[in-house]
Amino acid sequence: MYNGPALQPEINSLVVADRLQLAAERIGAEESDYGPGNYLLYYLDRGLVEYYAGAYPKSLRSFEKAKQRFAELYTRSLSREALSWVANDYALPYRGADYEYVLVNVFQALNYLALGNVNEALVEARDLDSKYRVVEQLARAAKRSRFEDNGFARMFMGFVHEATNRPEDRDSARLFYQQAAEVYGEYYGGKYVPRVLQERLRDLDSGVDESGKAVVYVFQLAGFAPLKVPQIIPIPLDSGLLTQVVFPKFTQRYFDTRQGQVTAVSSAGVSVRAATELGLNIGELAVKDLESRKALVLTKAVLRPALKYLVERKQKENIQKQFGRPAAEIFGLFSSLYNVYSEQADLRSWQALPAEIRVARLVLDPGKYRLRFEHTSESAALVESDDLGEQELLPGQTCFLVTRGRR
């Protein structure tokens, strides 16, 4: 049973079907369509759908509202938290996961880059620093692992800093790259650091000069983020009462696109190609983030029915003493029905996200280029292609392009 925003499955279906303009129009209605407690989730979905649809100014406004709501909700309200121990987590407003907290800045920066505003994209990079400190403090207080990022956001913000061609920003880029390499190393146990990140660190350390070249970054958004489903364990109790323990888990959604390749063809007919590599596996990150909260989720899922049972057993005993066994049995039946209905796992998540973000980097001579992207399967079979348009590239220019796999 899905007890989240009633409109969200419809928006999710439209995004999967690539009917982005219709999705943007539909979600652009009243935020109340997402229901009480889902203000943040509404603006996360709305901002990303508007970004997909190319409505960058609208997306900027929606993500700003999401960021404001994140700031309000990211530290818990104790009174509402207490209520979730008695009822269920839907009693709490949706406050988002650590990785969602960070990805708002990534997509907001992409909005600014699409509008040609690198300086505003840099503001998002600075905002990330403060967010990382907040996540670290909360994770330490809750004694759990942090899964706000696997290194991608830091690497991406390094790209943005380098794009200004200012010496001080190159120093900041190097710092972001170093942090990214450390986080990737920790996340993958030292087994994976993106090649593009290794190259950027090496080139900056060795003083490689690319000022006479143009750089193109292509970000491939592949697949669809996983969805939460309920895990249900029915529990028969004595006194004829029935309850259940319910907790969420993520299930991955299938998608064909697993790789990609960008081709830039110059006006002289010279082709340069680069394959994408994994920058961020959002599906994997979501699972790990939820696992890091599992102890609290399971504790609440077990204790809520236990607390209800203690109250209901006492009430049933009192009813039997006053009104007899048939009345007590009727009370037990309705109590069981209430227990089963009220115990619901919180299945809310940012469903409009892609499953993966992959990245490719091209270094080109200045000039006019036609860029094309091929989305491919794990076996390198062509899934779909995307015309990225024509670009007039100048010396020292950095261009950021995004392509979205729809299958």
C-alpha angles and dihedrals in degrees: 000000000000113000097171128103109329093218096049098081089053092050090046091052092050091050092050089049089050092239090139100156091052090046090051091049093047096048091043090074123090117327086223086077086078091055134233117319093023101089092117094047091049093056093043091055093039094050093050095044090051089049091051089050092052093247092134100165090050091046090052091055093047094050091048089057089048091051091051091050091047089055090052096046107031092089108058128250105232095208093053092042089056090052091056089060090059102037117014139283091275084075086072124073111248106266100177134234126278094256091050089051089059100038092063087070092048094054092040089055089049088053091055092045090052087055092048095248107132095165093059089047087057089057088062089054091054091048089056091063092061091044092054090055092051093049091048093051094048093046091050091050091049092043094231137122121268121239103171093123142355092216099282098107091052092047091048092051088051088057089052093050092050090051092070091063089217115139093227091052091051087058089051090048091054090052092050090048092051091050091047092052091051093049093046088050093051094043095050097033092248092303101106137037117155113258092229090058093050090050094049092052092047094048094047092047092049094044097242108183115219096162092118092051135072122232126210122193117194119194116200115205105203131188130335130295117257121266128229118242129183125257106208127195114181113214122196112208132198119263088051094283125140130201138157140219112228128183134162130251132178122247118197120235118226120244133169100218111093104146140018145195131205121207124196116196117193125217086257090057097253113145127210120185136192131179122223122243130199114280102164132005100202093179092056092043092052091053093049092046092053091045089054088059095042097104093058093041093051093044091055092043091055100039097048094064090042092055092047091048094055091052095043095047091054091047091049091052091050092048091050091051093049104033106016137250099300092058090047091051091051089050089050091052094052091043090054091049090050092048093052093046098043096048101082128154116235102250097175120127141141096277099176092070121108119244094235141015113208126185139207129183126206125190109201141175112251114271144084119315139180110216126203131178130207120202109206138187127243088271090051093252114149112259099173140327133228129204106221092189134233122313129194102208123199129200110280093011122138117203124196118203131177129202126184125213108221099190 
